[in-house]
Every structure is written in C-alpha cells, then in structure tokens.
C-alpha cells in the first residue's frame, strides 16, 4: 500500500512540475554576473584547501619545534 502511494506521488510530481532554473546567474545572467559567479565558486573551493594546508603546516611546525627543544 505504501509503495503504491509513493508511485502515485512520484508520477504526480513529475507530470505537474515544470523545469526550474536554479538562479539567474547560472542560466541567463549578464557576462559580469557569470564571471563573478565563477570567481566566487573558485574562491569558495580553494579556501578550505588553503586552511587545511595551513593547519597541517602549523601542526608540523609545532611538532618540529617540540622535537628540537627535547634534544
């Protein structure tokens, strides 16, 4: 019975709904908006990677200093 409801609901949603555009920038934005979208995506992709590398470098530096002081 529950399976039947799922099928009916899925068919209703797919037959009634129309395609949606995610945002104005992705589809038909101005060239300046498209460039801003691409640059923002790049910055938001690279920032966590830089933070991870920086954190690893900091931990390595602290570990190295601790080993030098132990000798």
PDB file of N, H, CA, C and O in Angstrom:
ATOM      1  N   UNK A   1       0.824  -1.196   0.000  1.00  0.00           N
ATOM      2  CA  UNK A   1       0.000   0.000   0.000  1.00  0.00           C
ATOM      3  C   UNK A   1       0.867   1.259   0.000  1.00  0.00           C
ATOM      4  O   UNK A   1       0.597   2.199  -0.747  1.00  0.00           O
ATOM      5  N   UNK A   2       1.905   1.279   0.834  1.00  0.00           N
ATOM      6  H   UNK A   2       2.125   0.516   1.441  1.00  0.00           H
ATOM      7  CA  UNK A   2       2.798   2.426   0.909  1.00  0.00           C
ATOM      8  C   UNK A   2       3.559   2.606  -0.409  1.00  0.00           C
ATOM      9  O   UNK A   2       3.809   3.731  -0.840  1.00  0.00           O
ATOM     10  N   UNK A   3       3.922   1.495  -1.037  1.00  0.00           N
ATOM     11  H   UNK A   3       3.719   0.581  -0.686  1.00  0.00           H
ATOM     12  CA  UNK A   3       4.616   1.526  -2.322  1.00  0.00           C
ATOM     13  C   UNK A   3       3.742   2.166  -3.394  1.00  0.00           C
ATOM     14  O   UNK A   3       4.227   2.925  -4.233  1.00  0.00           O
ATOM     15  N   UNK A   4       2.462   1.855  -3.359  1.00  0.00           N
ATOM     16  H   UNK A   4       2.068   1.238  -2.678  1.00  0.00           H
ATOM     17  CA  UNK A   4       1.510   2.409  -4.325  1.00  0.00           C
ATOM     18  C   UNK A   4       1.404   3.928  -4.167  1.00  0.00           C
ATOM     19  O   UNK A   4       1.368   4.649  -5.164  1.00  0.00           O
ATOM     20  N   UNK A   5       1.356   4.417  -2.941  1.00  0.00           N
ATOM     21  H   UNK A   5       1.386   3.832  -2.130  1.00  0.00           H
ATOM     22  CA  UNK A   5       1.293   5.861  -2.689  1.00  0.00           C
ATOM     23  C   UNK A   5       2.545   6.566  -3.214  1.00  0.00           C
ATOM     24  O   UNK A   5       2.463   7.655  -3.783  1.00  0.00           O
ATOM     25  N   UNK A   6       3.687   5.942  -3.019  1.00  0.00           N
ATOM     26  H   UNK A   6       3.754   5.057  -2.557  1.00  0.00           H
ATOM     27  CA  UNK A   6       4.942   6.523  -3.487  1.00  0.00           C
ATOM     28  C   UNK A   6       4.942   6.658  -5.003  1.00  0.00           C
ATOM     29  O   UNK A   6       5.374   7.678  -5.540  1.00  0.00           O
ATOM     30  N   UNK A   7       4.467   5.648  -5.681  1.00  0.00           N
ATOM     31  H   UNK A   7       4.116   4.819  -5.245  1.00  0.00           H
ATOM     32  CA  UNK A   7       4.412   5.682  -7.148  1.00  0.00           C
ATOM     33  C   UNK A   7       3.450   6.771  -7.614  1.00  0.00           C
ATOM     34  O   UNK A   7       3.781   7.534  -8.522  1.00  0.00           O
ATOM     35  N   UNK A   8       2.286   6.856  -7.018  1.00  0.00           N
ATOM     36  H   UNK A   8       2.017   6.237  -6.281  1.00  0.00           H
ATOM     37  CA  UNK A   8       1.297   7.869  -7.405  1.00  0.00           C
ATOM     38  C   UNK A   8       1.848   9.268  -7.142  1.00  0.00           C
ATOM     39  O   UNK A   8       1.709  10.155  -7.983  1.00  0.00           O
ATOM     40  N   UNK A   9       2.468   9.471  -5.990  1.00  0.00           N
ATOM     41  H   UNK A   9       2.581   8.750  -5.306  1.00  0.00           H
ATOM     42  CA  UNK A   9       3.037  10.776  -5.659  1.00  0.00           C
ATOM     43  C   UNK A   9       4.152  11.145  -6.637  1.00  0.00           C
ATOM     44  O   UNK A   9       4.223  12.286  -7.093  1.00  0.00           O
ATOM     45  N   UNK A  10       5.015  10.193  -6.959  1.00  0.00           N
ATOM     46  H   UNK A  10       4.957   9.266  -6.589  1.00  0.00           H
ATOM     47  CA  UNK A  10       6.108  10.453  -7.899  1.00  0.00           C
ATOM     48  C   UNK A  10       5.571  10.808  -9.286  1.00  0.00           C
ATOM     49  O   UNK A  10       6.051  11.756  -9.908  1.00  0.00           O
ATOM     50  N   UNK A  11       4.608  10.078  -9.761  1.00  0.00           N
ATOM     51  H   UNK A  11       4.218   9.308  -9.255  1.00  0.00           H
ATOM     52  CA  UNK A  11       4.023  10.368 -11.070  1.00  0.00           C
ATOM     53  C   UNK A  11       3.355  11.744 -11.085  1.00  0.00           C
ATOM     54  O   UNK A  11       3.453  12.472 -12.073  1.00  0.00           O
ATOM     55  N   UNK A  12       2.688  12.093 -10.009  1.00  0.00           N
ATOM     56  H   UNK A  12       2.609  11.502  -9.206  1.00  0.00           H
ATOM     57  CA  UNK A  12       2.028  13.395  -9.924  1.00  0.00           C
ATOM     58  C   UNK A  12       3.054  14.520  -9.942  1.00  0.00           C
ATOM     59  O   UNK A  12       2.899  15.492 -10.681  1.00  0.00           O
ATOM     60  N   UNK A  13       4.087  14.393  -9.140  1.00  0.00           N
ATOM     61  H   UNK A  13       4.213  13.603  -8.540  1.00  0.00           H
ATOM     62  CA  UNK A  13       5.107  15.437  -9.068  1.00  0.00           C
ATOM     63  C   UNK A  13       5.802  15.606 -10.408  1.00  0.00           C
ATOM     64  O   UNK A  13       5.998  16.733 -10.862  1.00  0.00           O
ATOM     65  N   UNK A  14       6.179  14.504 -11.049  1.00  0.00           N
ATOM     66  H   UNK A  14       6.020  13.589 -10.680  1.00  0.00           H
ATOM     67  CA  UNK A  14       6.903  14.605 -12.312  1.00  0.00           C
ATOM     68  C   UNK A  14       6.022  15.069 -13.470  1.00  0.00           C
ATOM     69  O   UNK A  14       6.526  15.677 -14.415  1.00  0.00           O
ATOM     70  N   UNK A  15       4.748  14.802 -13.419  1.00  0.00           N
ATOM     71  H   UNK A  15       4.338  14.308 -12.651  1.00  0.00           H
ATOM     72  CA  UNK A  15       3.881  15.223 -14.522  1.00  0.00           C
ATOM     73  C   UNK A  15       3.399  16.667 -14.368  1.00  0.00           C
ATOM     74  O   UNK A  15       3.126  17.327 -15.370  1.00  0.00           O
ATOM     75  N   UNK A  16       3.289  17.165 -13.152  1.00  0.00           N
ATOM     76  H   UNK A  16       3.511  16.628 -12.337  1.00  0.00           H
ATOM     77  CA  UNK A  16       2.770  18.504 -12.907  1.00  0.00           C
ATOM     78  C   UNK A  16       3.879  19.545 -12.877  1.00  0.00           C
ATOM     79  O   UNK A  16       3.679  20.675 -13.321  1.00  0.00           O
ATOM     80  N   UNK A  17       5.036  19.180 -12.361  1.00  0.00           N
ATOM     81  H   UNK A  17       5.199  18.261 -12.000  1.00  0.00           H
ATOM     82  CA  UNK A  17       6.106  20.160 -12.178  1.00  0.00           C
ATOM     83  C   UNK A  17       6.719  20.564 -13.512  1.00  0.00           C
ATOM     84  O   UNK A  17       6.744  19.795 -14.473  1.00  0.00           O
ATOM     85  N   UNK A  18       7.200  21.772 -13.535  1.00  0.00           N
ATOM     86  H   UNK A  18       7.179  22.397 -12.754  1.00  0.00           H
ATOM     87  CA  UNK A  18       7.890  22.269 -14.716  1.00  0.00           C
ATOM     88  C   UNK A  18       9.362  22.436 -14.379  1.00  0.00           C
ATOM     89  O   UNK A  18       9.712  22.516 -13.202  1.00  0.00           O
ATOM     90  N   UNK A  19      10.230  22.491 -15.373  1.00  0.00           N
ATOM     91  H   UNK A  19       9.946  22.426 -16.330  1.00  0.00           H
ATOM     92  CA  UNK A  19      11.657  22.672 -15.083  1.00  0.00           C
ATOM     93  C   UNK A  19      11.907  23.988 -14.353  1.00  0.00           C
ATOM     94  O   UNK A  19      11.305  25.013 -14.671  1.00  0.00           O
ATOM     95  N   UNK A  20      12.791  23.944 -13.383  1.00  0.00           N
ATOM     96  H   UNK A  20      13.280  23.111 -13.124  1.00  0.00           H
ATOM     97  CA  UNK A  20      13.110  25.133 -12.600  1.00  0.00           C
ATOM     98  C   UNK A  20      14.528  25.575 -12.919  1.00  0.00           C
ATOM     99  O   UNK A  20      15.403  24.742 -13.157  1.00  0.00           O
ATOM    100  N   UNK A  21      14.756  26.873 -12.925  1.00  0.00           N
ATOM    101  H   UNK A  21      14.045  27.549 -12.732  1.00  0.00           H
ATOM    102  CA  UNK A  21      16.092  27.413 -13.112  1.00  0.00           C
ATOM    103  C   UNK A  21      16.643  27.698 -11.720  1.00  0.00           C
ATOM    104  O   UNK A  21      15.975  28.325 -10.898  1.00  0.00           O
ATOM    105  N   UNK A  22      17.852  27.240 -11.462  1.00  0.00           N
ATOM    106  H   UNK A  22      18.395  26.731 -12.130  1.00  0.00           H
ATOM    107  CA  UNK A  22      18.428  27.363 -10.131  1.00  0.00           C
ATOM    108  C   UNK A  22      18.577  28.816  -9.705  1.00  0.00           C
ATOM    109  O   UNK A  22      18.159  29.191  -8.610  1.00  0.00           O
ATOM    110  N   UNK A  23      19.162  29.619 -10.551  1.00  0.00           N
ATOM    111  H   UNK A  23      19.502  29.315 -11.441  1.00  0.00           H
ATOM    112  CA  UNK A  23      19.337  31.035 -10.239  1.00  0.00           C
ATOM    113  C   UNK A  23      19.550  31.800 -11.542  1.00  0.00           C
ATOM    114  O   UNK A  23      19.806  31.210 -12.592  1.00  0.00           O
ATOM    115  N   UNK A  24      19.440  33.112 -11.455  1.00  0.00           N
ATOM    116  H   UNK A  24      19.233  33.591 -10.603  1.00  0.00           H
ATOM    117  CA  UNK A  24      19.577  33.935 -12.652  1.00  0.00           C
ATOM    118  C   UNK A  24      20.995  33.898 -13.201  1.00  0.00           C
ATOM    119  O   UNK A  24      21.195  34.030 -14.409  1.00  0.00           O
ATOM    120  N   UNK A  25      21.972  33.723 -12.336  1.00  0.00           N
ATOM    121  H   UNK A  25      21.810  33.616 -11.355  1.00  0.00           H
ATOM    122  CA  UNK A  25      23.366  33.745 -12.768  1.00  0.00           C
ATOM    123  C   UNK A  25      23.711  32.489 -13.566  1.00  0.00           C
ATOM    124  O   UNK A  25      24.447  32.559 -14.550  1.00  0.00           O
ATOM    125  N   UNK A  26      23.184  31.350 -13.147  1.00  0.00           N
ATOM    126  H   UNK A  26      22.585  31.293 -12.347  1.00  0.00           H
ATOM    127  CA  UNK A  26      23.544  30.092 -13.806  1.00  0.00           C
ATOM    128  C   UNK A  26      23.020  30.010 -15.231  1.00  0.00           C
ATOM    129  O   UNK A  26      23.684  29.457 -16.107  1.00  0.00           O
ATOM    130  N   UNK A  27      21.854  30.547 -15.463  1.00  0.00           N
ATOM    131  H   UNK A  27      21.314  30.996 -14.751  1.00  0.00           H
ATOM    132  CA  UNK A  27      21.241  30.382 -16.767  1.00  0.00           C
ATOM    133  C   UNK A  27      21.451  31.520 -17.729  1.00  0.00           C
ATOM    134  O   UNK A  27      22.190  31.381 -18.703  1.00  0.00           O
ATOM    135  N   UNK A  28      20.820  32.636 -17.476  1.00  0.00           N
ATOM    136  H   UNK A  28      20.220  32.750 -16.684  1.00  0.00           H
ATOM    137  CA  UNK A  28      20.807  33.719 -18.447  1.00  0.00           C
ATOM    138  C   UNK A  28      21.273  35.039 -17.848  1.00  0.00           C
ATOM    139  O   UNK A  28      20.670  36.081 -18.104  1.00  0.00           O
ATOM    140  N   UNK A  29      22.321  35.007 -17.067  1.00  0.00           N
ATOM    141  H   UNK A  29      22.811  34.161 -16.859  1.00  0.00           H
ATOM    142  CA  UNK A  29      22.818  36.223 -16.446  1.00  0.00           C
ATOM    143  C   UNK A  29      23.700  37.018 -17.383  1.00  0.00           C
ATOM    144  O   UNK A  29      24.061  36.550 -18.463  1.00  0.00           O
ATOM    145  N   UNK A  30      24.044  38.221 -16.964  1.00  0.00           N
ATOM    146  H   UNK A  30      23.751  38.601 -16.087  1.00  0.00           H
ATOM    147  CA  UNK A  30      24.973  39.048 -17.729  1.00  0.00           C
ATOM    148  C   UNK A  30      26.366  38.445 -17.628  1.00  0.00           C
ATOM    149  O   UNK A  30      26.631  37.617 -16.756  1.00  0.00           O
ATOM    150  N   UNK A  31      27.243  38.858 -18.512  1.00  0.00           N
ATOM    151  H   UNK A  31      27.028  39.531 -19.220  1.00  0.00           H
ATOM    152  CA  UNK A  31      28.616  38.333 -18.519  1.00  0.00           C
ATOM    153  C   UNK A  31      29.341  38.689 -17.223  1.00  0.00           C
ATOM    154  O   UNK A  31      30.120  37.883 -16.716  1.00  0.00           O
ATOM    155  N   UNK A  32      29.096  39.890 -16.676  1.00  0.00           N
ATOM    156  H   UNK A  32      28.462  40.545 -17.088  1.00  0.00           H
ATOM    157  CA  UNK A  32      29.734  40.277 -15.417  1.00  0.00           C
ATOM    158  C   UNK A  32      29.262  39.380 -14.275  1.00  0.00           C
ATOM    159  O   UNK A  32      30.052  38.997 -13.412  1.00  0.00           O
ATOM    160  N   UNK A  33      28.008  39.055 -14.273  1.00  0.00           N
ATOM    161  H   UNK A  33      27.366  39.366 -14.974  1.00  0.00           H
ATOM    162  CA  UNK A  33      27.469  38.182 -13.234  1.00  0.00           C
ATOM    163  C   UNK A  33      28.044  36.775 -13.365  1.00  0.00           C
ATOM    164  O   UNK A  33      28.347  36.125 -12.364  1.00  0.00           O
ATOM    165  N   UNK A  34      28.188  36.319 -14.580  1.00  0.00           N
ATOM    166  H   UNK A  34      27.942  36.847 -15.393  1.00  0.00           H
ATOM    167  CA  UNK A  34      28.739  34.982 -14.804  1.00  0.00           C
ATOM    168  C   UNK A  34      30.182  34.913 -14.322  1.00  0.00           C
ATOM    169  O   UNK A  34      30.581  33.930 -13.698  1.00  0.00           O
ATOM    170  N   UNK A  35      30.961  35.944 -14.606  1.00  0.00           N
ATOM    171  H   UNK A  35      30.636  36.743 -15.113  1.00  0.00           H
ATOM    172  CA  UNK A  35      32.352  35.997 -14.153  1.00  0.00           C
ATOM    173  C   UNK A  35      32.422  36.025 -12.628  1.00  0.00           C
ATOM    174  O   UNK A  35      33.253  35.339 -12.033  1.00  0.00           O
ATOM    175  N   UNK A  36      31.555  36.814 -11.993  1.00  0.00           N
ATOM    176  H   UNK A  36      30.880  37.371 -12.476  1.00  0.00           H
ATOM    177  CA  UNK A  36      31.511  36.881 -10.531  1.00  0.00           C
ATOM    178  C   UNK A  36      31.146  35.521  -9.948  1.00  0.00           C
ATOM    179  O   UNK A  36      31.705  35.109  -8.931  1.00  0.00           O
ATOM    180  N   UNK A  37      30.218  34.830 -10.581  1.00  0.00           N
ATOM    181  H   UNK A  37      29.764  35.164 -11.406  1.00  0.00           H
ATOM    182  CA  UNK A  37      29.814  33.502 -10.110  1.00  0.00           C
ATOM    183  C   UNK A  37      30.983  32.525 -10.192  1.00  0.00           C
ATOM    184  O   UNK A  37      31.217  31.759  -9.257  1.00  0.00           O
ATOM    185  N   UNK A  38      31.710  32.547 -11.291  1.00  0.00           N
ATOM    186  H   UNK A  38      31.520  33.169 -12.050  1.00  0.00           H
ATOM    187  CA  UNK A  38      32.848  31.632 -11.463  1.00  0.00           C
ATOM    188  C   UNK A  38      33.960  31.954 -10.475  1.00  0.00           C
ATOM    189  O   UNK A  38      34.539  31.045  -9.880  1.00  0.00           O
ATOM    190  N   UNK A  39      34.267  33.248 -10.291  1.00  0.00           N
ATOM    191  H   UNK A  39      33.796  33.986 -10.774  1.00  0.00           H
ATOM    192  CA  UNK A  39      35.310  33.630  -9.346  1.00  0.00           C
ATOM    193  C   UNK A  39      34.929  33.263  -7.909  1.00  0.00           C
ATOM    194  O   UNK A  39      35.766  32.768  -7.155  1.00  0.00           O
ATOM    195  N   UNK A  40      33.691  33.500  -7.533  1.00  0.00           N
ATOM    196  H   UNK A  40      33.011  33.902  -8.146  1.00  0.00           H
ATOM    197  CA  UNK A  40      33.235  33.155  -6.193  1.00  0.00           C
ATOM    198  C   UNK A  40      33.294  31.648  -5.972  1.00  0.00           C
ATOM    199  O   UNK A  40      33.682  31.188  -4.898  1.00  0.00           O
ATOM    200  N   UNK A  41      32.912  30.889  -6.980  1.00  0.00           N
ATOM    201  H   UNK A  41      32.596  31.262  -7.852  1.00  0.00           H
ATOM    202  CA  UNK A  41      32.990  29.435  -6.863  1.00  0.00           C
ATOM    203  C   UNK A  41      34.435  28.989  -6.665  1.00  0.00           C
ATOM    204  O   UNK A  41      34.707  28.111  -5.846  1.00  0.00           O
ATOM    205  N   UNK A  42      35.354  29.586  -7.405  1.00  0.00           N
ATOM    206  H   UNK A  42      35.133  30.300  -8.070  1.00  0.00           H
ATOM    207  CA  UNK A  42      36.767  29.245  -7.252  1.00  0.00           C
ATOM    208  C   UNK A  42      37.297  29.586  -5.873  1.00  0.00           C
ATOM    209  O   UNK A  42      38.014  28.796  -5.259  1.00  0.00           O
ATOM    210  N   UNK A  43      36.940  30.773  -5.388  1.00  0.00           N
ATOM    211  H   UNK A  43      36.358  31.415  -5.886  1.00  0.00           H
ATOM    212  CA  UNK A  43      37.409  31.185  -4.062  1.00  0.00           C
ATOM    213  C   UNK A  43      36.852  30.260  -2.983  1.00  0.00           C
ATOM    214  O   UNK A  43      37.584  29.854  -2.080  1.00  0.00           O
ATOM    215  N   UNK A  44      35.575  29.926  -3.067  1.00  0.00           N
ATOM    216  H   UNK A  44      34.981  30.256  -3.800  1.00  0.00           H
ATOM    217  CA  UNK A  44      34.968  29.063  -2.067  1.00  0.00           C
ATOM    218  C   UNK A  44      35.468  27.625  -2.164  1.00  0.00           C
ATOM    219  O   UNK A  44      35.362  26.873  -1.195  1.00  0.00           O
ATOM    220  N   UNK A  45      36.000  27.235  -3.298  1.00  0.00           N
ATOM    221  H   UNK A  45      36.086  27.846  -4.085  1.00  0.00           H
ATOM    222  CA  UNK A  45      36.582  25.902  -3.438  1.00  0.00           C
ATOM    223  C   UNK A  45      37.991  25.859  -2.874  1.00  0.00           C
ATOM    224  O   UNK A  45      38.370  24.881  -2.229  1.00  0.00           O
ATOM    225  N   UNK A  46      38.766  26.900  -3.107  1.00  0.00           N
ATOM    226  H   UNK A  46      38.458  27.694  -3.631  1.00  0.00           H
ATOM    227  CA  UNK A  46      40.178  26.904  -2.711  1.00  0.00           C
ATOM    228  C   UNK A  46      40.362  27.238  -1.227  1.00  0.00           C
ATOM    229  O   UNK A  46      41.304  26.744  -0.608  1.00  0.00           O
ATOM    230  N   UNK A  47      39.495  28.056  -0.648  1.00  0.00           N
ATOM    231  H   UNK A  47      38.729  28.458  -1.151  1.00  0.00           H
ATOM    232  CA  UNK A  47      39.665  28.497   0.740  1.00  0.00           C
ATOM    233  C   UNK A  47      39.774  27.344   1.742  1.00  0.00           C
ATOM    234  O   UNK A  47      40.692  27.369   2.562  1.00  0.00           O
ATOM    235  N   UNK A  48      38.905  26.347   1.726  1.00  0.00           N
ATOM    236  H   UNK A  48      38.160  26.327   1.059  1.00  0.00           H
ATOM    237  CA  UNK A  48      39.061  25.250   2.687  1.00  0.00           C
ATOM    238  C   UNK A  48      40.371  24.477   2.483  1.00  0.00           C
ATOM    239  O   UNK A  48      40.977  24.007   3.447  1.00  0.00           O
ATOM    240  N   UNK A  49      40.799  24.351   1.230  1.00  0.00           N
ATOM    241  H   UNK A  49      40.307  24.733   0.448  1.00  0.00           H
ATOM    242  CA  UNK A  49      42.052  23.652   0.973  1.00  0.00           C
ATOM    243  C   UNK A  49      43.235  24.417   1.557  1.00  0.00           C
ATOM    244  O   UNK A  49      44.141  23.820   2.139  1.00  0.00           O
ATOM    245  N   UNK A  50      43.223  25.737   1.400  1.00  0.00           N
ATOM    246  H   UNK A  50      42.487  26.222   0.927  1.00  0.00           H
ATOM    247  CA  UNK A  50      44.288  26.566   1.964  1.00  0.00           C
ATOM    248  C   UNK A  50      44.277  26.458   3.489  1.00  0.00           C
ATOM    249  O   UNK A  50      45.335  26.391   4.113  1.00  0.00           O
ATOM    250  N   UNK A  51      43.096  26.441   4.085  1.00  0.00           N
ATOM    251  H   UNK A  51      42.236  26.495   3.578  1.00  0.00           H
ATOM    252  CA  UNK A  51      43.001  26.322   5.538  1.00  0.00           C
ATOM    253  C   UNK A  51      43.541  24.981   6.019  1.00  0.00           C
ATOM    254  O   UNK A  51      44.221  24.924   7.043  1.00  0.00           O
ATOM    255  N   UNK A  52      43.248  23.900   5.298  1.00  0.00           N
ATOM    256  H   UNK A  52      42.695  23.946   4.466  1.00  0.00           H
ATOM    257  CA  UNK A  52      43.762  22.581   5.682  1.00  0.00           C
ATOM    258  C   UNK A  52      45.280  22.523   5.567  1.00  0.00           C
ATOM    259  O   UNK A  52      45.949  22.011   6.464  1.00  0.00           O
ATOM    260  N   UNK A  53      45.826  23.041   4.478  1.00  0.00           N
ATOM    261  H   UNK A  53      45.282  23.457   3.749  1.00  0.00           H
ATOM    262  CA  UNK A  53      47.276  23.043   4.290  1.00  0.00           C
ATOM    263  C   UNK A  53      47.934  23.925   5.351  1.00  0.00           C
ATOM    264  O   UNK A  53      48.961  23.548   5.915  1.00  0.00           O
ATOM    265  N   UNK A  54      47.356  25.086   5.626  1.00  0.00           N
ATOM    266  H   UNK A  54      46.521  25.392   5.168  1.00  0.00           H
ATOM    267  CA  UNK A  54      47.898  25.968   6.654  1.00  0.00           C
ATOM    268  C   UNK A  54      47.868  25.329   8.032  1.00  0.00           C
ATOM    269  O   UNK A  54      48.827  25.448   8.795  1.00  0.00           O
ATOM    270  N   UNK A  55      46.787  24.659   8.350  1.00  0.00           N
ATOM    271  H   UNK A  55      46.008  24.563   7.730  1.00  0.00           H
ATOM    272  CA  UNK A  55      46.688  23.963   9.633  1.00  0.00           C
ATOM    273  C   UNK A  55      47.703  22.840   9.750  1.00  0.00           C
ATOM    274  O   UNK A  55      48.319  22.663  10.801  1.00  0.00           O
ATOM    275  N   UNK A  56      47.881  22.082   8.676  1.00  0.00           N
ATOM    276  H   UNK A  56      47.381  22.225   7.822  1.00  0.00           H
ATOM    277  CA  UNK A  56      48.865  20.997   8.692  1.00  0.00           C
ATOM    278  C   UNK A  56      50.276  21.561   8.830  1.00  0.00           C
ATOM    279  O   UNK A  56      51.105  20.993   9.542  1.00  0.00           O
ATOM    280  N   UNK A  57      50.551  22.664   8.158  1.00  0.00           N
ATOM    281  H   UNK A  57      49.878  23.125   7.579  1.00  0.00           H
ATOM    282  CA  UNK A  57      51.862  23.307   8.258  1.00  0.00           C
ATOM    283  C   UNK A  57      52.111  23.813   9.679  1.00  0.00           C
ATOM    284  O   UNK A  57      53.224  23.695  10.192  1.00  0.00           O
ATOM    285  N   UNK A  58      51.088  24.371  10.312  1.00  0.00           N
ATOM    286  H   UNK A  58      50.184  24.467   9.895  1.00  0.00           H
ATOM    287  CA  UNK A  58      51.203  24.854  11.692  1.00  0.00           C
ATOM    288  C   UNK A  58      51.490  23.692  12.644  1.00  0.00           C
ATOM    289  O   UNK A  58      52.376  23.791  13.493  1.00  0.00           O
ATOM    290  N   UNK A  59      50.752  22.602  12.508  1.00  0.00           N
ATOM    291  H   UNK A  59      50.033  22.521  11.818  1.00  0.00           H
ATOM    292  CA  UNK A  59      50.961  21.436  13.381  1.00  0.00           C
ATOM    293  C   UNK A  59      52.355  20.856  13.155  1.00  0.00           C
ATOM    294  O   UNK A  59      53.032  20.480  14.111  1.00  0.00           O
ATOM    295  N   UNK A  60      52.783  20.782  11.903  1.00  0.00           N
ATOM    296  H   UNK A  60      52.232  21.087  11.126  1.00  0.00           H
ATOM    297  CA  UNK A  60      54.127  20.282  11.606  1.00  0.00           C
ATOM    298  C   UNK A  60      55.191  21.175  12.232  1.00  0.00           C
ATOM    299  O   UNK A  60      56.168  20.677  12.793  1.00  0.00           O
ATOM    300  N   UNK A  61      55.009  22.491  12.139  1.00  0.00           N
ATOM    301  H   UNK A  61      54.216  22.895  11.684  1.00  0.00           H
ATOM    302  CA  UNK A  61      55.963  23.423  12.735  1.00  0.00           C
ATOM    303  C   UNK A  61      56.033  23.271  14.245  1.00  0.00           C
ATOM    304  O   UNK A  61      57.119  23.295  14.824  1.00  0.00           O
ATOM    305  N   UNK A  62      54.874  23.115  14.889  1.00  0.00           N
ATOM    306  H   UNK A  62      53.992  23.095  14.419  1.00  0.00           H
ATOM    307  CA  UNK A  62      54.859  22.914  16.351  1.00  0.00           C
ATOM    308  C   UNK A  62      55.526  21.599  16.718  1.00  0.00           C
ATOM    309  O   UNK A  62      56.260  21.535  17.704  1.00  0.00           O
ATOM    310  N   UNK A  63      55.285  20.557  15.948  1.00  0.00           N
ATOM    311  H   UNK A  63      54.689  20.609  15.146  1.00  0.00           H
ATOM    312  CA  UNK A  63      55.897  19.249  16.205  1.00  0.00           C
ATOM    313  C   UNK A  63      57.411  19.330  16.037  1.00  0.00           C
ATOM    314  O   UNK A  63      58.161  18.768  16.835  1.00  0.00           O
ATOM    315  N   UNK A  64      57.851  20.025  15.005  1.00  0.00           N
ATOM    316  H   UNK A  64      57.241  20.481  14.357  1.00  0.00           H
ATOM    317  CA  UNK A  64      59.277  20.175  14.729  1.00  0.00           C
ATOM    318  C   UNK A  64      59.950  20.966  15.859  1.00  0.00           C
ATOM    319  O   UNK A  64      61.020  20.577  16.328  1.00  0.00           O
ATOM    320  N   UNK A  65      59.332  22.074  16.301  1.00  0.00           N
ATOM    321  H   UNK A  65      58.463  22.390  15.920  1.00  0.00           H
ATOM    322  CA  UNK A  65      59.881  22.862  17.394  1.00  0.00           C
ATOM    323  C   UNK A  65      59.954  22.068  18.693  1.00  0.00           C
ATOM    324  O   UNK A  65      60.906  22.204  19.462  1.00  0.00           O
ATOM    325  N   UNK A  66      58.959  21.253  18.926  1.00  0.00           N
ATOM    326  H   UNK A  66      58.186  21.142  18.302  1.00  0.00           H
ATOM    327  CA  UNK A  66      58.939  20.449  20.149  1.00  0.00           C
ATOM    328  C   UNK A  66      60.068  19.422  20.134  1.00  0.00           C
ATOM    329  O   UNK A  66      60.698  19.181  21.165  1.00  0.00           O
ATOM    330  N   UNK A  67      60.328  18.822  18.988  1.00  0.00           N
ATOM    331  H   UNK A  67      59.817  19.017  18.151  1.00  0.00           H
ATOM    332  CA  UNK A  67      61.407  17.836  18.888  1.00  0.00           C
ATOM    333  C   UNK A  67      62.774  18.508  19.020  1.00  0.00           C
ATOM    334  O   UNK A  67      63.689  17.906  19.583  1.00  0.00           O
ATOM    335  N   UNK A  68      62.942  19.733  18.521  1.00  0.00           N
ATOM    336  H   UNK A  68      62.199  20.221  18.064  1.00  0.00           H
ATOM    337  CA  UNK A  68      64.210  20.437  18.653  1.00  0.00           C
ATOM    338  C   UNK A  68      64.459  20.787  20.123  1.00  0.00           C
ATOM    339  O   UNK A  68      65.591  20.690  20.597  1.00  0.00           O
ATOM    340  N   UNK A  69      63.416  21.190  20.840  1.00  0.00           N
ATOM    341  H   UNK A  69      62.497  21.269  20.455  1.00  0.00           H
ATOM    342  CA  UNK A  69      63.546  21.549  22.249  1.00  0.00           C
ATOM    343  C   UNK A  69      63.790  20.342  23.133  1.00  0.00           C
ATOM    344  O   UNK A  69      64.379  20.491  24.204  1.00  0.00           O
ATOM    345  N   UNK A  70      63.368  19.161  22.737  1.00  0.00           N
ATOM    346  H   UNK A  70      62.889  19.039  21.868  1.00  0.00           H
ATOM    347  CA  UNK A  70      63.566  17.954  23.530  1.00  0.00           C
ATOM    348  C   UNK A  70      65.012  17.484  23.499  1.00  0.00           C
ATOM    349  O   UNK A  70      65.457  16.816  24.432  1.00  0.00           O
ATOM    350  N   UNK A  71      65.745  17.811  22.462  1.00  0.00           N
ATOM    351  H   UNK A  71      65.383  18.353  21.704  1.00  0.00           H
ATOM    352  CA  UNK A  71      67.133  17.343  22.340  1.00  0.00           C
ATOM    353  C   UNK A  71      68.051  18.025  23.265  1.00  0.00           C
ATOM    354  O   UNK A  71      69.247  17.735  23.274  1.00  0.00           O
TER     355      UNK A  71
END
